[in-house]
Amino acid sequence: VQLVESGGGLVQPGGSLRLSCAVSGSSFSIINAMGWYRQAPGKDRELVAAFTSGGTTDYGDSVKGRFTISRDNAKNTVYLQMNSLKPEDTAVYYCYVKQFGVNYWGQGTQVTVSS
């Protein structure tokens, strides 16, 4: 299973970005869960947004109302729309999927929010 993220970059506070994660070597029909985590320098990795194994969506408290996770099953791609970005959203963003109890991760994409 391979995951490739894209869409990161530098954006001003208040701006928007959309991250994409293309999944190959598997199918969304057998993936139990998928989503996004992020890790800022000196901090632990934290949940950003996810489709859970129970079929619901879950968001980190700091991004609720600003970020939206979505998916395109035909393209095996999961997205993260990020609006109203803040400097504290600066981090490396990682996509993951969980299949048969195993987590697979992408290489990460840098998001920097700065004026």
The 8 nearest C-alpha neighbors of each residue, nearest first, counted from 0:
[[1, 24, 23, 25, 2, 103, 22, 96],
 [2, 0, 23, 22, 24, 3, 105, 103],
 [1, 3, 105, 22, 21, 20, 104, 23],
 [4, 2, 21, 20, 105, 1, 5, 22],
 [5, 3, 20, 19, 108, 107, 105, 21],
 [4, 6, 19, 18, 7, 108, 20, 3],
 [7, 5, 18, 17, 19, 8, 16, 4],
 [8, 6, 110, 109, 108, 5, 18, 16],
 [9, 7, 110, 111, 109, 10, 6, 108],
 [8, 10, 111, 112, 110, 11, 113, 7],
 [11, 9, 112, 14, 113, 111, 8, 12],
 [10, 12, 114, 113, 112, 14, 13, 9],
 [13, 11, 85, 84, 14, 112, 113, 86],
 [12, 14, 83, 84, 11, 85, 15, 82],
 [13, 15, 12, 84, 11, 83, 10, 82],
 [16, 14, 82, 81, 84, 83, 13, 17],
 [17, 15, 81, 80, 18, 82, 6, 14],
 [18, 16, 80, 79, 6, 81, 19, 78],
 [17, 19, 6, 79, 78, 5, 7, 80],
 [20, 18, 78, 5, 4, 77, 6, 21],
 [19, 21, 4, 77, 3, 76, 78, 2],
 [20, 22, 76, 3, 2, 75, 19, 4],
 [23, 21, 2, 75, 1, 76, 20, 3],
 [24, 22, 1, 25, 0, 2, 21, 75],
 [23, 25, 0, 1, 22, 26, 2, 75],
 [26, 24, 23, 0, 27, 22, 29, 30],
 [27, 25, 28, 29, 30, 75, 24, 23],
 [26, 28, 30, 29, 72, 75, 25, 31],
 [27, 29, 26, 30, 72, 31, 25, 75],
 [30, 28, 27, 26, 31, 98, 25, 99],
 [29, 31, 98, 27, 32, 28, 97, 26],
 [32, 30, 52, 97, 98, 29, 33, 51],
 [31, 33, 51, 52, 97, 50, 96, 30],
 [34, 32, 96, 50, 95, 49, 97, 51],
 [33, 35, 49, 95, 48, 94, 50, 96],
 [34, 36, 94, 48, 47, 93, 49, 95],
 [35, 37, 46, 47, 93, 45, 92, 44],
 [38, 36, 92, 91, 44, 45, 93, 90],
 [37, 39, 44, 90, 91, 43, 42, 45],
 [38, 40, 90, 42, 41, 91, 89, 37],
 [41, 39, 42, 38, 90, 43, 91, 89],
 [40, 42, 39, 43, 38, 44, 90, 91],
 [43, 41, 39, 40, 38, 44, 45, 37],
 [44, 42, 38, 45, 41, 39, 40, 37],
 [43, 45, 38, 37, 36, 42, 46, 39],
 [46, 44, 36, 37, 43, 38, 47, 59],
 [45, 47, 36, 59, 48, 35, 37, 44],
 [46, 48, 59, 36, 35, 58, 45, 37],
 [49, 47, 58, 35, 57, 34, 46, 59],
 [48, 50, 34, 57, 56, 33, 51, 35],
 [49, 51, 56, 33, 32, 55, 34, 54],
 [50, 52, 32, 53, 55, 54, 49, 56],
 [51, 53, 32, 31, 54, 50, 55, 33],
 [54, 52, 51, 55, 50, 32, 31, 56],
 [55, 53, 51, 52, 50, 56, 32, 31],
 [56, 54, 51, 53, 50, 57, 52, 49],
 [57, 55, 50, 49, 51, 58, 54, 48],
 [56, 58, 49, 48, 50, 55, 51, 59],
 [59, 57, 48, 47, 63, 60, 49, 62],
 [58, 60, 47, 61, 46, 62, 48, 63],
 [61, 59, 63, 62, 58, 47, 46, 64],
 [60, 62, 59, 63, 47, 58, 65, 88],
 [63, 61, 65, 60, 66, 59, 64, 58],
 [64, 62, 65, 60, 61, 58, 66, 59],
 [63, 65, 66, 62, 67, 82, 61, 58],
 [64, 66, 82, 62, 63, 83, 81, 67],
 [67, 65, 81, 80, 62, 82, 64, 63],
 [68, 66, 80, 79, 69, 81, 65, 48],
 [67, 69, 79, 78, 48, 80, 66, 49],
 [70, 68, 78, 77, 79, 67, 71, 80],
 [71, 69, 77, 76, 78, 72, 68, 75],
 [70, 72, 76, 74, 73, 75, 77, 69],
 [71, 73, 75, 74, 70, 27, 76, 28],
 [72, 74, 71, 75, 76, 27, 70, 26],
 [73, 75, 76, 72, 71, 21, 22, 70],
 [76, 74, 72, 22, 73, 71, 21, 27],
 [75, 77, 21, 74, 71, 20, 70, 22],
 [76, 78, 70, 20, 69, 19, 71, 21],
 [79, 77, 19, 69, 18, 68, 70, 20],
 [78, 80, 68, 18, 17, 67, 81, 69],
 [79, 81, 17, 67, 66, 16, 68, 78],
 [80, 82, 66, 16, 15, 17, 79, 65],
 [81, 83, 15, 65, 84, 66, 14, 80],
 [84, 82, 13, 14, 65, 15, 85, 81],
 [83, 85, 13, 82, 12, 14, 15, 88],
 [84, 86, 12, 87, 88, 112, 13, 83],
 [87, 85, 112, 88, 89, 113, 12, 84],
 [86, 88, 89, 85, 112, 90, 84, 39],
 [87, 89, 86, 85, 90, 84, 112, 111],
 [90, 88, 111, 87, 110, 112, 86, 39],
 [91, 89, 39, 38, 110, 37, 109, 92],
 [90, 92, 109, 38, 108, 37, 107, 110],
 [91, 93, 37, 108, 107, 36, 90, 109],
 [94, 92, 107, 36, 35, 37, 105, 91],
 [93, 95, 35, 105, 34, 104, 20, 36],
 [96, 94, 104, 103, 33, 34, 35, 105],
 [95, 97, 33, 103, 32, 102, 98, 34],
 [96, 98, 102, 32, 101, 31, 30, 33],
 [97, 99, 30, 101, 100, 31, 96, 102],
 [100, 98, 101, 97, 31, 30, 29, 102],
 [99, 101, 98, 97, 102, 31, 30, 32],
 [100, 102, 98, 97, 99, 103, 96, 31],
 [103, 101, 97, 96, 98, 95, 104, 100],
 [102, 104, 96, 95, 97, 101, 0, 105],
 [105, 103, 95, 94, 2, 102, 106, 93],
 [104, 106, 2, 94, 107, 3, 93, 95],
 [105, 107, 104, 93, 3, 108, 4, 2],
 [108, 106, 93, 92, 105, 91, 4, 109],
 [107, 109, 92, 91, 7, 4, 5, 110],
 [110, 108, 91, 7, 90, 8, 92, 111],
 [109, 111, 7, 8, 89, 90, 91, 9],
 [110, 112, 89, 9, 8, 113, 10, 109],
 [113, 111, 86, 10, 11, 89, 12, 9],
 [112, 114, 11, 86, 12, 111, 10, 9],
 [113, 11, 12, 112, 10, 86, 9, 111]]
